[in-house]
Amino acid sequence: MSLVAEALVSQIAAAEPWPENATLYQQLKGEQILLSDNAASSLAVQAFLQMCNLPIKVVCRANAEYMSLCGKVPFIHVGNQVVSELGPIVQFVKAKGHSLSDGLNEVQKAEMKAYMELVNNMLLSAELYLQWCDDATVGEITLARHGSPYPWPLNHILAYQKQWEVKRKMKAIGWGNKTLDQVLEDVDQCCQALSQRLGTQPYFFNKQPTELDALVFGHLYTILTTQMTSDELSEKVKNYSNLLAFCRRTEQHYFGKGSSSIRLS
């Protein structure tokens, strides 16, 4: 987004308070939405808005991806504004006077952004790889879920089109020839870095959550609670007890669950 566009969005957003009927759109949760869609996008955005104490209604639509102005989900509809993905949503919310990272100094803000890039570069890429490049997952889960709302042959056409797009992206970032073991090793290294940064703190920057906490929760919680063809991915996260505790704590505090949905085995 250009500086001019950012300034315009800020002016428009700041002019109106946060409405009670703000809506988040995502794919169908039960039968369509995939690991990366639920993690990097929808759950992370929901967690961020909960941390900002901003009400949001979640609406599931089979064609949510095609309803989005930029083709990406989730997106929020606030007043007459439509904003997609966590980063732009964070900026949009900040323009309305709600920020989770204002208390950080410039060094901490730079560190927070670096860890968010790490999560996007490692965890999101790993999720996309597993969904669209791992033959077992593609055959047993991805193709059926992605195309589930559509009739034959459109379901197959859309699924293979998406697979081609993701594989092209994997090649562009140097992941095209990676093996599953190499991808899982990258996930482990990412989790190790996150675990070391979190330490014994309740959140990554001590006592208050930031957008990094929302992003990490979205990814890790979904990895831990999504049924895959094997448990190899979730086992990488379960190796780090403080990350597990962080996910349970965030789930219970911001999503009002008395007991956690995270299974240890």
Phi, psi and chi 1 to 4 in degrees:
 res  aa     phi    psi   chi1   chi2   chi3   chi4
   1 MET       -  131.9 -175.1 -178.1  -69.9      -
   2 SER   -71.5  164.1   68.6      -      -      -
   3 LEU   -64.0  -37.8  -68.1  176.7      -      -
   4 VAL   -64.0  -44.3  174.4      -      -      -
   5 ALA   -64.8  -40.8      -      -      -      -
   6 GLU   -61.9  -42.3  -74.2 -176.7    0.2      -
   7 ALA   -64.1  -39.8      -      -      -      -
   8 LEU   -65.3  -44.3 -178.6   59.5      -      -
   9 VAL   -60.4  -41.4  168.3      -      -      -
  10 SER   -62.3  -44.2  -63.5      -      -      -
  11 GLN   -64.1  -43.7  -69.2  176.0    2.1      -
  12 ILE   -65.4  -45.1  -64.9  171.6      -      -
  13 ALA   -65.3  -41.6      -      -      -      -
  14 ALA   -69.3  -20.8      -      -      -      -
  15 ALA   -70.6  -22.5      -      -      -      -
  16 GLU  -123.9  140.5  -61.2  -70.8  -20.4      -
  17 PRO   -71.4  166.5   27.2  -34.5      -      -
  18 TRP   -69.1  124.2 -171.0  -92.7      -      -
  19 PRO   -82.4  160.9   31.1  -35.2      -      -
  20 GLU   -75.2  -20.3  -70.1  -64.1  -37.2      -
  21 ASN  -102.5   23.2   63.2  -15.4      -      -
  22 ALA   -59.8  139.9      -      -      -      -
  23 THR  -129.8  138.5  -53.9      -      -      -
  24 LEU  -109.8  129.9  179.0  147.3      -      -
  25 TYR  -107.7  134.6  -71.2   88.9      -      -
  26 GLN  -143.9  174.1   64.9  174.2   35.7      -
  27 GLN   -70.7  170.5  -63.2  101.9  -37.7      -
  28 LEU   -59.5  124.7  -59.4  177.8      -      -
  29 LYS   -74.1  -42.0 -172.0  171.8 -177.5  179.5
  30 GLY   -71.4  -37.4      -      -      -      -
  31 GLU  -126.7   -7.0   59.6  -89.7   21.6      -
  32 GLN  -120.1  -45.7 -178.6 -170.1   22.9      -
  33 ILE   -61.5  141.0 -160.5  167.0      -      -
  34 LEU  -104.4  171.5  -64.7  171.5      -      -
  35 LEU   -53.3  -53.1  179.0   65.0      -      -
  36 SER   -69.0  -34.2   61.4      -      -      -
  37 ASP   -64.8  -41.9  -61.0  -40.2      -      -
  38 ASN   -74.2  -33.7 -159.8   25.8      -      -
  39 ALA   -84.8  -70.0      -      -      -      -
  40 ALA   -64.0  -27.0      -      -      -      -
  41 SER  -105.4  -82.0   19.6      -      -      -
  42 SER   -61.9  -52.1 -175.0      -      -      -
  43 LEU   -67.3  -37.2 -170.9   57.2      -      -
  44 ALA   -64.0  -42.5      -      -      -      -
  45 VAL   -66.3  -43.6  169.7      -      -      -
  46 GLN   -60.1  -43.0  -70.9  178.4   59.5      -
  47 ALA   -63.3  -43.5      -      -      -      -
  48 PHE   -59.7  -46.4  169.7   73.6      -      -
  49 LEU   -67.5  -35.9  -65.7  173.9      -      -
  50 GLN   -63.4  -40.9  -70.8  -77.7   -5.5      -
  51 MET   -65.6  -30.0  -69.7  170.0  179.2      -
  52 CYS   -83.3   -3.2  -68.0      -      -      -
  53 ASN    60.7   40.8 -162.1   29.2      -      -
  54 LEU  -110.5  125.9  -64.6  173.3      -      -
  55 PRO   -70.2  143.0   26.2  -34.4      -      -
  56 ILE  -148.0  136.0 -167.1   78.1      -      -
  57 LYS  -100.3  128.6  176.7 -176.6  177.4 -177.5
  58 VAL   -93.9  124.7  178.5      -      -      -
  59 VAL  -120.9  128.4  174.8      -      -      -
  60 CYS   -99.4  130.2  -60.9      -      -      -
  61 ARG  -135.6  135.8  -68.3  -76.4 -173.6  -89.1
  62 ALA   -60.6  -33.0      -      -      -      -
  63 ASN  -103.7   27.0   62.5  -23.2      -      -
  64 ALA   -56.5  -40.0      -      -      -      -
  65 GLU   -60.9  -34.0 -174.5  176.6   -4.3      -
  66 TYR   -89.6  -15.3  -54.6  102.1      -      -
  67 MET   -76.6  -28.6  -68.4  170.5   60.8      -
  68 SER   -66.0  138.8  171.0      -      -      -
  69 LEU   -63.8  -30.4  -63.5  177.6      -      -
  70 CYS  -107.9    5.1   63.4      -      -      -
  71 GLY    77.8   15.4      -      -      -      -
  72 LYS  -122.8  146.0  -64.6 -178.7  178.6  180.0
  73 VAL  -123.0  157.3  -73.3      -      -      -
  74 PRO   -79.4  170.3   35.9  -38.1      -      -
  75 PHE  -135.3  151.7   65.4   90.6      -      -
  76 ILE  -110.4  145.6   60.0  170.9      -      -
  77 HIS  -114.8  108.3 -176.6 -158.6      -      -
  78 VAL  -125.2  111.8 -179.4      -      -      -
  79 GLY    63.1 -122.0      -      -      -      -
  80 ASN  -106.2   18.5   60.8   -7.8      -      -
  81 GLN  -108.7  141.7  -61.5  -63.8  -55.2      -
  82 VAL  -123.4  122.8  175.1      -      -      -
  83 VAL  -131.8  133.3 -171.3      -      -      -
  84 SER  -111.7  146.6  -59.9      -      -      -
  85 GLU    73.4  157.0  -61.0 -172.9  -69.1      -
  86 LEU   -62.1  -48.5  179.6   61.8      -      -
  87 GLY   -56.6  -55.7      -      -      -      -
  88 PRO   -62.2  -33.2  -27.4   37.0      -      -
  89 ILE   -66.5  -39.8  -71.2  170.9      -      -
  90 VAL   -59.1  -44.8  168.4      -      -      -
  91 GLN   -66.6  -39.2  -66.3  -56.2  -47.0      -
  92 PHE   -62.9  -44.8  178.7   79.7      -      -
  93 VAL   -66.9  -38.2  168.5      -      -      -
  94 LYS   -61.4  -37.4 -176.4  177.6 -179.3 -180.0
  95 ALA   -64.6  -22.2      -      -      -      -
  96 LYS   -89.8    5.4  -74.2 -172.1  174.1  -65.4
  97 GLY    93.8   14.5      -      -      -      -
  98 HIS  -118.7  115.5  -54.9  -84.5      -      -
  99 SER  -140.4  138.3  175.3      -      -      -
 100 LEU   -93.0  -13.5  -63.6  178.5      -      -
 101 SER  -115.1    9.8   53.9      -      -      -
 102 ASP   -63.1  -26.8  -85.0   -6.1      -      -
 103 GLY   -78.4   -6.0      -      -      -      -
 104 LEU   -85.5  148.2  -55.5 -177.9      -      -
 105 ASN   -81.9  177.4   59.5   39.8      -      -
 106 GLU   -64.2  -36.5  -67.5  -54.9  -48.1      -
 107 VAL   -66.0  -43.8  173.1      -      -      -
 108 GLN   -64.9  -39.6  -69.9  173.8  -39.5      -
 109 LYS   -62.8  -39.9  -72.1 -179.8  179.7  178.0
 110 ALA   -65.6  -38.9      -      -      -      -
 111 GLU   -66.4  -42.3 -174.3 -179.7    5.0      -
 112 MET   -59.1  -46.0  179.0 -169.2   72.1      -
 113 LYS   -63.4  -36.9  -69.2  178.7 -179.7  177.9
 114 ALA   -64.5  -41.4      -      -      -      -
 115 TYR   -69.4  -33.4  -83.8   98.2      -      -
 116 MET   -66.4  -37.7  -68.2 -178.2   74.6      -
 117 GLU   -64.8  -39.6  -77.4  -63.9  -48.9      -
 118 LEU   -60.0  -45.6  174.8   68.0      -      -
 119 VAL   -61.8  -46.0  171.3      -      -      -
 120 ASN   -66.6  -39.0  -75.0  -36.2      -      -
 121 ASN   -73.8  -31.2  -69.6  -21.6      -      -
 122 MET  -102.2  -60.6  -68.9  -64.8 -171.9      -
 123 LEU   -69.4  -46.7  -66.6 -174.5      -      -
 124 LEU   -62.7  -42.6  176.6   56.4      -      -
 125 SER   -63.4  -39.0  -63.4      -      -      -
 126 ALA   -65.3  -40.3      -      -      -      -
 127 GLU   -64.4  -44.1  -69.7  157.0    4.0      -
 128 LEU   -63.5  -40.4  -71.9  169.9      -      -
 129 TYR   -60.0  -49.0  177.7   96.7      -      -
 130 LEU   -63.2  -40.5  -80.3  167.1      -      -
 131 GLN   -68.0  -38.2  -73.6  172.0 -176.3      -
 132 TRP  -120.0  -12.1  -64.8  104.9      -      -
 133 CYS  -116.9  -16.9  -57.8      -      -      -
 134 ASP   -88.1  115.2  176.3   61.9      -      -
 135 ASP   -56.9  -41.3  -69.4  -21.5      -      -
 136 ALA   -63.6  -45.4      -      -      -      -
 137 THR   -67.6  -41.6  -55.4      -      -      -
 138 VAL   -59.8  -47.1  169.9      -      -      -
 139 GLY   -70.2  -38.6      -      -      -      -
 140 GLU   -89.7  -26.9  -65.7 -178.2   33.3      -
 141 ILE  -126.6  -56.4  -62.7  174.4      -      -
 142 THR   -63.8  -52.0  -52.7      -      -      -
 143 LEU   -60.3  -42.9  -65.9 -178.6      -      -
 144 ALA   -67.2  -43.7      -      -      -      -
 145 ARG   -70.0  -45.4  -72.8 -173.9   67.1   85.3
 146 HIS   -62.9  -38.2 -173.9  -90.3      -      -
 147 GLY   -95.8    4.6      -      -      -      -
 148 SER   -58.3  -33.6   62.6      -      -      -
 149 PRO   -79.4   -7.6  -11.7   27.9      -      -
 150 TYR  -112.9  150.3  -51.9  104.8      -      -
 151 PRO   -76.6  161.8   29.7  -35.9      -      -
 152 TRP   -72.0  139.3 -176.5   91.6      -      -
 153 PRO   -95.2    5.3   35.1  -35.6      -      -
 154 LEU   -59.8  -36.2 -177.1   58.9      -      -
 155 ASN   -59.3  -42.0   57.4  -16.3      -      -
 156 HIS   -72.4  -39.6  -69.6  -74.6      -      -
 157 ILE   -61.6  -47.6  -66.3  171.9      -      -
 158 LEU   -65.8  -39.2  -67.7  175.4      -      -
 159 ALA   -65.7  -45.7      -      -      -      -
 160 TYR   -70.8  -31.0  -74.8  117.9      -      -
 161 GLN   -64.1  -44.2 -179.1 -177.0   43.3      -
 162 LYS   -64.7  -40.7 -177.0   70.8  172.8 -177.0
 163 GLN   -61.7  -41.7 -174.8  178.4   37.1      -
 164 TRP   -62.5  -41.8  180.0   81.8      -      -
 165 GLU   -63.0  -43.8  -68.2  173.3   -1.7      -
 166 VAL   -68.9  -42.0  171.7      -      -      -
 167 LYS   -62.7  -37.0  -75.1 -171.0  171.7 -176.8
 168 ARG   -63.7  -39.9 -174.7  176.6   62.8  172.4
 169 LYS   -65.6  -42.2  178.4  179.9  179.7  178.6
 170 MET   -59.1  -40.6  -67.9  -65.6  103.4      -
 171 LYS   -65.4  -39.8  -71.4 -179.6 -179.3  178.3
 172 ALA   -64.5  -32.3      -      -      -      -
 173 ILE   -97.9    7.3   63.8  173.7      -      -
 174 GLY    85.2   16.2      -      -      -      -
 175 TRP  -103.6    2.1  -77.7   49.9      -      -
 176 GLY   -61.0  -34.4      -      -      -      -
 177 ASN  -106.8   11.6  -65.3  -40.7      -      -
 178 LYS   -72.4  148.4  -78.1 -163.6  174.3 -171.2
 179 THR   -90.2  165.7   64.6      -      -      -
 180 LEU   -60.8  -39.7  179.0   57.4      -      -
 181 ASP   -61.4  -39.3  -73.6  -18.8      -      -
 182 GLN   -66.9  -38.9  -70.6  172.9  -35.2      -
 183 VAL   -64.3  -44.7  169.6      -      -      -
 184 LEU   -64.3  -33.6  -68.2  172.1      -      -
 185 GLU   -66.7  -38.8  178.9   59.4   28.7      -
 186 ASP   -62.3  -41.2  -74.9  -18.1      -      -
 187 VAL   -61.7  -43.0  170.9      -      -      -
 188 ASP   -62.4  -42.4 -174.8   65.1      -      -
 189 GLN   -64.4  -39.1  -70.0  179.4    8.5      -
 190 CYS   -64.1  -45.8 -179.5      -      -      -
 191 CYS   -62.6  -37.9  -71.4      -      -      -
 192 GLN   -62.3  -44.7 -177.1  178.0    2.9      -
 193 ALA   -63.7  -42.0      -      -      -      -
 194 LEU   -65.9  -41.4  -68.6  172.3      -      -
 195 SER   -62.1  -42.5  176.2      -      -      -
 196 GLN   -65.8  -38.7  -70.0  174.5  -10.3      -
 197 ARG   -69.9  -38.4  179.6   64.2 -175.0   86.0
 198 LEU   -70.0  -44.9 -179.7   62.8      -      -
 199 GLY    57.4 -129.5      -      -      -      -
 200 THR  -102.5    9.6   58.0      -      -      -
 201 GLN   -75.1  154.2  -58.8  175.4  120.7      -
 202 PRO   -69.8  -32.7   21.3  -31.3      -      -
 203 TYR  -133.9  171.5  -59.1  105.6      -      -
 204 PHE   -67.6  -23.9  -75.7   93.0      -      -
 205 PHE  -123.4   61.8  -71.7   90.4      -      -
 206 ASN    73.5 -118.9 -156.7    1.5      -      -
 207 LYS   -95.4   -9.2  -65.2 -178.3 -179.9 -179.7
 208 GLN  -122.0  138.6  -62.5  -62.6  -35.2      -
 209 PRO   -74.6  154.2   30.0  -35.5      -      -
 210 THR  -125.7 -178.4   65.2      -      -      -
 211 GLU   -63.4  -22.9   46.7  -96.2   43.2      -
 212 LEU   -63.4  -43.2  171.6   62.1      -      -
 213 ASP   -61.1  -40.8  -64.3  -84.3      -      -
 214 ALA   -63.7  -43.8      -      -      -      -
 215 LEU   -65.6  -46.7 -178.6   65.6      -      -
 216 VAL   -63.7  -44.3  172.0      -      -      -
 217 PHE   -58.4  -45.7  171.8   73.5      -      -
 218 GLY   -55.8  -45.4      -      -      -      -
 219 HIS   -70.9  -55.3  -80.6  -79.5      -      -
 220 LEU   -65.9  -43.2  -62.4 -172.4      -      -
 221 TYR   -61.1  -42.4 -179.1   85.0      -      -
 222 THR   -68.8  -38.8  -52.1      -      -      -
 223 ILE   -60.5  -40.8  -72.1  172.4      -      -
 224 LEU   -73.2  -25.1  -71.7  165.0      -      -
 225 THR  -114.1    0.1   57.0      -      -      -
 226 THR   -96.7  129.4  -59.4      -      -      -
 227 GLN   -76.7  124.4 -175.3  173.8   -0.5      -
 228 MET  -119.1 -178.0  -58.4  -67.8  -72.9      -
 229 THR   -71.1  -21.4   55.4      -      -      -
 230 SER  -147.9  169.6   76.9      -      -      -
 231 ASP   -96.5   11.5  -65.0  -30.9      -      -
 232 GLU   -60.1  -40.4  -68.7  177.0  -64.8      -
 233 LEU   -69.3  -49.0 -177.0   60.6      -      -
 234 SER   -65.3  -30.6   60.9      -      -      -
 235 GLU   -64.3  -30.7  -72.3  -60.1  -36.7      -
 236 LYS   -63.6  -39.3  -65.9  -62.7 -178.9 -177.3
 237 VAL   -72.2  -39.1 -179.4      -      -      -
 238 LYS   -67.0  -12.3  -70.1  178.4 -178.5  178.2
 239 ASN   -70.1  -12.3  -72.4  -27.0      -      -
 240 TYR  -119.3  100.8  -60.2   93.0      -      -
 241 SER   -63.7  -33.7   59.0      -      -      -
 242 ASN   -71.6  -28.5   62.1  -21.5      -      -
 243 LEU   -70.9  -38.2  -64.5 -178.3      -      -
 244 LEU   -61.7  -46.2  -78.0  174.5      -      -
 245 ALA   -63.0  -38.8      -      -      -      -
 246 PHE   -60.6  -44.9  163.5   78.6      -      -
 247 CYS   -64.4  -43.9  -72.1      -      -      -
 248 ARG   -62.0  -45.6  -69.9 -163.2 -172.9   96.0
 249 ARG   -62.6  -44.7 -174.4  166.1   55.5 -112.9
 250 THR   -66.3  -42.4  -56.4      -      -      -
 251 GLU   -59.1  -48.4  175.7 -167.0   19.0      -
 252 GLN   -70.2  -35.9  -68.4  167.1    2.8      -
 253 HIS   -77.9  -41.5 -174.6   76.7      -      -
 254 TYR  -102.9  -14.0  -69.3  103.7      -      -
 255 PHE  -118.8   11.1  -68.4   88.6      -      -
 256 GLY    62.3   31.0      -      -      -      -
 257 LYS  -101.2  124.0  -67.2 -172.9  176.2 -178.5
 258 GLY   -66.0  -33.6      -      -      -      -
 259 SER  -125.6  149.0   60.1      -      -      -
 260 SER   -80.4  150.0  176.4      -      -      -
 261 SER   -86.7   -2.8  -57.8      -      -      -
 262 ILE   -81.0  126.9  -61.8  169.5      -      -
 263 ARG   -98.4  140.6  -66.3  177.9  -68.1  107.9
 264 LEU   -84.7  -18.6  -72.2  174.0      -      -
 265 SER  -141.8      -   60.0      -      -      -
